[in-house]
Amino acid sequence: MEILRDRLMQCFQAGIERRTSQ
């Protein structure tokens, strides 16, 4: 399930970016 891991990493990265932006 590589897609699932890729999606998780994307969501995780997006969360970090949002926290940094805020």
Jmol script that loads the backbone (N, CA, C; Angstrom):
load data "model"
ATOM      1  N   MET A   1       0.863  -1.210   0.000  1.00  0.00           N
ATOM      2  CA  MET A   1       0.000   0.000   0.000  1.00  0.00           C
ATOM      3  C   MET A   1       0.893   1.252   0.000  1.00  0.00           C
ATOM      4  N   GLU A   2       1.541   1.499  -1.102  1.00  0.00           N
ATOM      5  CA  GLU A   2       2.424   2.689  -1.156  1.00  0.00           C
ATOM      6  C   GLU A   2       1.591   3.966  -1.217  1.00  0.00           C
ATOM      7  N   ILE A   3       0.449   3.887  -1.883  1.00  0.00           N
ATOM      8  CA  ILE A   3      -0.390   5.100  -2.023  1.00  0.00           C
ATOM      9  C   ILE A   3      -0.817   5.589  -0.641  1.00  0.00           C
ATOM     10  N   LEU A   4      -1.196   4.669   0.213  1.00  0.00           N
ATOM     11  CA  LEU A   4      -1.664   5.073   1.553  1.00  0.00           C
ATOM     12  C   LEU A   4      -0.539   5.811   2.282  1.00  0.00           C
ATOM     13  N   ARG A   5       0.677   5.259   2.212  1.00  0.00           N
ATOM     14  CA  ARG A   5       1.808   5.911   2.914  1.00  0.00           C
ATOM     15  C   ARG A   5       2.065   7.283   2.276  1.00  0.00           C
ATOM     16  N   ASP A   6       1.996   7.368   0.957  1.00  0.00           N
ATOM     17  CA  ASP A   6       2.250   8.659   0.287  1.00  0.00           C
ATOM     18  C   ASP A   6       1.211   9.685   0.749  1.00  0.00           C
ATOM     19  N   ARG A   7      -0.049   9.230   0.862  1.00  0.00           N
ATOM     20  CA  ARG A   7      -1.115  10.160   1.269  1.00  0.00           C
ATOM     21  C   ARG A   7      -0.864  10.593   2.709  1.00  0.00           C
ATOM     22  N   LEU A   8      -0.452   9.671   3.544  1.00  0.00           N
ATOM     23  CA  LEU A   8      -0.215  10.011   4.959  1.00  0.00           C
ATOM     24  C   LEU A   8       0.916  11.037   5.054  1.00  0.00           C
ATOM     25  N   MET A   9       1.973  10.805   4.296  1.00  0.00           N
ATOM     26  CA  MET A   9       3.105  11.748   4.342  1.00  0.00           C
ATOM     27  C   MET A   9       2.658  13.128   3.854  1.00  0.00           C
ATOM     28  N   GLN A  10       1.849  13.148   2.817  1.00  0.00           N
ATOM     29  CA  GLN A  10       1.380  14.444   2.287  1.00  0.00           C
ATOM     30  C   GLN A  10       0.547  15.160   3.347  1.00  0.00           C
ATOM     31  N   CYS A  11      -0.339  14.404   3.996  1.00  0.00           N
ATOM     32  CA  CYS A  11      -1.204  15.020   5.020  1.00  0.00           C
ATOM     33  C   CYS A  11      -0.326  15.521   6.171  1.00  0.00           C
ATOM     34  N   PHE A  12       0.658  14.714   6.549  1.00  0.00           N
ATOM     35  CA  PHE A  12       1.541  15.108   7.652  1.00  0.00           C
ATOM     36  C   PHE A  12       2.310  16.380   7.295  1.00  0.00           C
ATOM     37  N   GLN A  13       2.854  16.396   6.085  1.00  0.00           N
ATOM     38  CA  GLN A  13       3.612  17.580   5.640  1.00  0.00           C
ATOM     39  C   GLN A  13       2.699  18.806   5.602  1.00  0.00           C
ATOM     40  N   ALA A  14       1.483  18.625   5.110  1.00  0.00           N
ATOM     41  CA  ALA A  14       0.542  19.757   5.017  1.00  0.00           C
ATOM     42  C   ALA A  14       0.245  20.274   6.422  1.00  0.00           C
ATOM     43  N   GLY A  15       0.094  19.370   7.375  1.00  0.00           N
ATOM     44  CA  GLY A  15      -0.184  19.792   8.761  1.00  0.00           C
ATOM     45  C   GLY A  15       0.976  20.615   9.305  1.00  0.00           C
ATOM     46  N   ILE A  16       2.182  20.178   9.053  1.00  0.00           N
ATOM     47  CA  ILE A  16       3.354  20.919   9.564  1.00  0.00           C
ATOM     48  C   ILE A  16       3.391  22.307   8.924  1.00  0.00           C
ATOM     49  N   GLU A  17       3.144  22.340   7.621  1.00  0.00           N
ATOM     50  CA  GLU A  17       3.176  23.647   6.925  1.00  0.00           C
ATOM     51  C   GLU A  17       2.112  24.569   7.515  1.00  0.00           C
ATOM     52  N   ARG A  18       0.954  24.015   7.805  1.00  0.00           N
ATOM     53  CA  ARG A  18      -0.125  24.849   8.349  1.00  0.00           C
ATOM     54  C   ARG A  18       0.285  25.367   9.721  1.00  0.00           C
ATOM     55  N   ARG A  19       0.866  24.524  10.528  1.00  0.00           N
ATOM     56  CA  ARG A  19       1.267  24.956  11.884  1.00  0.00           C
ATOM     57  C   ARG A  19       2.343  26.038  11.750  1.00  0.00           C
ATOM     58  N   THR A  20       3.256  25.856  10.843  1.00  0.00           N
ATOM     59  CA  THR A  20       4.325  26.850  10.684  1.00  0.00           C
ATOM     60  C   THR A  20       3.735  28.161  10.153  1.00  0.00           C
ATOM     61  N   SER A  21       2.789  28.039   9.232  1.00  0.00           N
ATOM     62  CA  SER A  21       2.182  29.253   8.652  1.00  0.00           C
ATOM     63  C   SER A  21       1.427  30.013   9.741  1.00  0.00           C
ATOM     64  N   GLN A  22       0.753  29.254  10.591  1.00  0.00           N
ATOM     65  CA  GLN A  22      -0.024  29.902  11.650  1.00  0.00           C
ATOM     66  C   GLN A  22       0.951  30.446  12.675  1.00  0.00           C
TER      67      GLN A  22
END
end "model"
wireframe off; spacefill off
backbone 0.3
color backbone group
